[in-house]
Amino acid sequence: MAKPLELDQLWLERIVDQVNGLQYGSVNITVHDGRIVQIDRTERTRFDQPSHKQTNHDSQAKNRDNANSGNAAAGGNSGETLRAVQ
């Protein structure tokens, strides 16, 4: 039979500290031999609209993809990689 979980006020406070202020994410509690040994907090940040940099980056990626596919269609080596220099 599994040992009952040993949970004192200190661990309760640690768990509450990890959950407080968490808008999107998860808190994972690892238990070994009936004792909490680790608390992992994974926090996500969500954005409603893409930023200007992300949109600009996406356009550059599309241009790069189009240039690579055009190179392959023209008989170029499909293993070549084109790099943009800024």
Long-range contacts (C-beta under 8 A, 24 or more apart in sequence): 2-34, 3-33, 3-34, 4-34, 5-31, 5-34, 5-35, 5-36, 6-34, 6-35, 6-36, 7-36, 11-36, 14-39, 15-39, 60-84
